[in-house]
Amino acid sequence: MIPPGATLGILGGGQLGRMTALAAARIGYSCHVFAPEPDSPAFAVARATCAAYEDERALEAFAASVSVVTLEFENVPATTLERLSRHVPVRPNAAVLAIAQDRLAEKRFLAERNFPVSPYLEVASPEEARRAFLAIGGRGVLKTTRFGYDGRGQRVVSSPREAEEAFAALGIGPKVLEAFVDFEREISVVTARRADGAQASYPPVENRHERHILRTTLAPASIAPSLAAEAVALAEAVARALGVIGLLAVEMFVTRDGRLLINELAPRPHNSGHWTLDACPVSQFEQLVRAVCGLPLGDPTPFAAAVMDNLLGEEVRDWPRLLAEPGARVHLYGKREIKPGRKMGHVTRLLPLEGGLKR
Amino acid sequence: MIPPGATLGILGGGQLGRMTALAAARIGYSCHVFAPEPDSPAFAVARATCAAYEDERALEAFAASVSVVTLEFENVPATTLERLSRHVPVRPNAAVLAIAQDRLAEKRFLAERNFPVSPYLEVASPEEARRAFLAIGGRGVLKTTRFGYDGRGQRVVSSPREAEEAFAALGIGPKVLEAFVDFEREISVVTARRADGAQASYPPVENRHERHILRTTLAPASIAPSLAAEAVALAEAVARALGVIGLLAVEMFVTRDGRLLINELAPRPHNSGHWTLDACPVSQFEQLVRAVCGLPLGDPTPFAAAVMDNLLGEEVRDWPRLLAEPGARVHLYGKREIKPGRKMGHVTRLLPLEGGLKR
């Protein structure tokens, strides 16, 4: 167990790292954030190292200063994780990251273990993209296997020709063509797992996207209790299969015929878990700290229902009105530069949970 | 208005400064903490300057780096505040601090404006202490006028001789003898005030002390609505009279015949307001940031009742059990050294508020 008072290392300095550092401080930890971007939002609330992920000397000094390393961002180079793990536990580890970083590896990992995923085919050329489209039938989504987020690195394709064109448009490197899922809704589960196998999960939430960026999370999702239980069981089974220590966010589609299909995994705090900051006794960020430090996992039972809206780009300029709204919980990430679609903050509004405040 | 993205200066680096910095970060501010103690808990979550309050050069650099200065600790030297206020707004200002730092000045300020306080007399010698005891009649409490906290600098006296002895035992400097109040309960109100006069108050809470240190806060206090309204009105009137910008905590006695007597003022976040972190949409710490930055004051309406217990000294070693308790919200301050009675953390437990979750 890594007790309060120790220093937690965080790879990545965005809002997820910032909120992790704030949650860690709340229960007595210090944090050391390692990130390459000088204007990293997390630097303001922790000890900071601004260096490249390839900077061996900086990595060694970082490793020597912390008791455990976690991350807010799955695209940390594997070599960075390997170097750090010679000196200090890295949770989640390089093996988990290798899968979560690569859409194709992720799909294979899930499919081989019979977890439900939409049909997919690997494609290495425009010609393969055309053939894959024909094999899958109907619409598909062509995706790069690496570095995709918020809709970057993907195209919906509706004809063999579009599949060919999209392959070229998405740049070099392997791709995967996934059958387009005509889903009823998108849900996600954030689950936590400790090294000893203990697990705890927040209830499934419903996510609404706009131009591939998360717009709104409704928590808990309005789905049948049996489906909610199935989603939680699925997320926990994937976390066990992966051997995640820390958090795993599992995005799923609910198909029109009521089945669950896993869309994406993220072994870190997730935008769809931000509501937990204001509606649960222990937030996803504190839960991450607890999981990687081997503390008792916190109670994930919400005491209120919540609607979480991201503040994207210029929307953040609305902060004076939001701060004046009774009951609204405003979170701003301290980012200096506003860019279209950039996650600048979020606002959570609570609603009564059926049956009132649960203890 | 000082918008999110700006840097807030905080004088004092204890847990109150730490929690203020965490709350400021939540709504997009950066913080710069100035404190003389190298192991200040707030240093880990903000930019830090470790220097004496008399260090002119350090104060100037600090002032130049921030948009506004607030404080977590009222015993900052007046000269420090004056120096800073030449360069940057200091909220609350030196005039407020001059009163809150000095028990006698505080009593006079309140009595002159007809705010209810217990009878008191200034005493400058053992002989005056004896005479004051006789004048007040019955038991009294002899207190130093400066630097008293958590029961330090005060003695209950039950005879003229004890009054004389206590004067010597409390060291040099003026003292004040207050009539002992046989109260029914102790309550407090944390109120916020902006430069433009806007005010917002949390409901009164009940405080239970043990050896003069706050043990437990029950929120809201179980008192008649009319008495609660009177307590809030009193706190707000004192804040207006003082011209506080920021927070004012007003500790009061409820006498056995149902009157309110003001015991003490603190123009900063207050231990009896920690419950707001977990039971109100906007905590006292965020409210302080909003007040000194001129933002809309937050909604102080609790969505749950709360019991807040301090973790004093060795009690903090109980953290594994507390972290495992469902629903308990544990706060640890990251203090390395455990000392008897030292505030190491606190734990808040929520209870249903009559009528369920309020929006």
Interface residues (C-beta under 8 A of the other chain):
Chain A: P3 P4 G5 R18 A21 L22 A25 R26 I27 G28 Y29 S30 C31 A44 V45 A46 R47 P281 V282 R290 L295 P296 G298 D299 T301 F303 A304 W319 P320 L323 A324 P326 G327 A328 R329 V330 H331 L332 Y333 G334 R336 G345 L350 L351 P352 L353 G356 L357 R359
Chain B: P3 P4 G5 R18 A21 L22 A25 R26 I27 G28 Y29 S30 C31 A44 V45 A46 R47 P281 V282 R290 L295 P296 G298 D299 T301 F303 A304 W319 P320 L323 A324 P326 G327 A328 R329 V330 H331 L332 Y333 G334 R336 G345 L350 L351 P352 L353 G356 L357 R359
